[in-house]
């Protein structure tokens, strides 16, 4: 049974552990930044301003059409060159920063489409009903959009300030009875 030699694994465990910690940091920062930027992009795409909607649409289409490895490589190699051209000084950008920014920019395009689809899935009647109780998109739209994309609607209602809420029997619809 000398076919596999596992003697090199034990000395490599500290390096593997450090690599896992670095990967988790990269993932958490990339997802947080990607969700934040993706939500802003989704709101831009849903904007009544054609200029904002087209700008966000171009961003999303561009980043969804190129591979992630290209974005990482571009940011690591080209951005310092552009910064040197603009400022006249060498501005090195580390590998970790390059990866975090590249992941955020890349994932934002996908999160944008997820949030936009969730918002557009809200029935017109529900937004009209929300308007009848003086709610706007911020109270209902994001709560409903998050529930349509798989988030917990009760948690979203609590975060929005609802004191009493009743999940309906019709799926993801949420009836909030008291908003302070």
N, C-alpha and C positions, 0 to 999 in steps of 0.2 A: 504494500500500500504506500510506497514511497513516490507515488505518481504526483501527489500534491504536496508542496512544501509550504506550510503555514508559519514557519519560523520568522518570517519577515513582518508579519502582521502586528505582533505585540510591540516591537520597537516603533512602528509607524502610528500607533494609536494616538499619541499626543498631536501629531500633525493632522490626522484625520479628524480629531475632535475640534481642533482650531478651524479646520476647513468647514466643518458643519456649523460652527458658531458664526463664521463669516457669511456662509450661505443663508442662514436664518436672518441675520441682520440685513443682508441685501434684499431678501424676500419681503421682510416687514416694511422696510423703508420704501421699496419699490411699489408695494401694494398700497400703502397709505398715500403716497404721492400720486400714484396712478388713479386711485379712486377720487381724490380731491380734484386733480386736473381733469379727469374724465367727466366728473359732475359739472364742472364749469363749462367744458366743451359741449356737453349735452344741452345745458341751458342756452348756450350760444346757438346751437343747431336748432333749438326750438324757438328762438327769438323771432320776433316779427321783423327785425332788421335783416334785410337780405344780405347786407355786407357781412354781418356777424355770422349768419347761418352759412354763407358760402365760405368764409374763412375757416370756420370749424369743420365744415364738410371737406374742404381741401386737405386740412391737417389729418383728419381721420382716414380719408382715402389714400393719402400719401403713406402714412405709417402702417396701414394695413396691407399695403402692396409691396413692402420691402421686408427682407428677413431681419430678425432681431440681431443676428451677428453683424450685419452690415451697419446697423445703428450703433452698436457698441464700438465697432472699429472706427466708424466715422467720428464719433464723439471723442474717442481716445486720441486719434491721430490728427484729425482736421481742426477741431476746436482750438487747441493750443496754437496752431498755425494761424488761424483767423484772429485770435486774440493778440498774437504778436504783430500781425499786420495792422490791427486797429490801434493798439496801444504803444507799439514799438518796444515792448518789454517781453521777455520770456515769461509765460504764465503756465507752468506745468500743472496738469490736472492728473491726479492720481488714478490708478486703476479702479479703486473702489468707488470713488466719486463718479468716474465715467460710467461704471456699470449701473449705479443707482439712478443717475439721470437718464441713461438710455432705457432702463427698465420702466421708469416713470413715464417717459415720453411715449414709449411703445405701448405699454399697457393702457395708458390713458385713452388711446384710440378705441380699444376694445371695451373698456369700461364706459366710455361715452355712448357707444351703441347700446349697451345693456341698459343704462339709465334712460336713454332716449326711448327705447322700446317700452320700458316700464311706464314712463310718463304717457306715451301715446296709447297705451292699453287702457287708460282710464276712460270709462264711458262718459260721453258728453253730459248725460243726465246727472251723473254724480258730481261733476264740477258745477253744474247749475244748482243742484241741491246745496252744495257747500256755499255757493254765493248767496243763497236765500237766508243763511244763518250768519252772514257777514264773514265767511271764511274766504281766504284767497288760496292761490296755488300753493303757497308755503305751508299752509295747514293741512291740506288734503292731498295735493299732488305728490309731494315727496313721501308721505305716509303710504299712499296707495301704490306708488311706483316701487317703493322698497318691498312691499308685500307681493307685488306681481313678479318681482325678480328673485324671490326666494327668501327675503329677509323676514323677520318676525314682525307682523303688523302690530301686535300688542306692545312690543318694545318700542317700535317707532312712534306709537301713539303716546306712550309715557314720555319719551324724549321730546315730543312736541308739546307737552304740557297737559295732556288729558288726565283727568282724575278718575273718571269712570268710562269704561269702554266695554262694548259687547261685541264679540266676534259674531258675524251672521252665519246662518246656515248655508249661505249661497257661495261659499268659497272665501275669497280674500277680502270681501267687503267688510268694512269696519264701521260700526256706528258709535260715534263718540258722543256721550251725553252731557259731559261737563268739561269745558275747557277754561282754565283759569288763566 
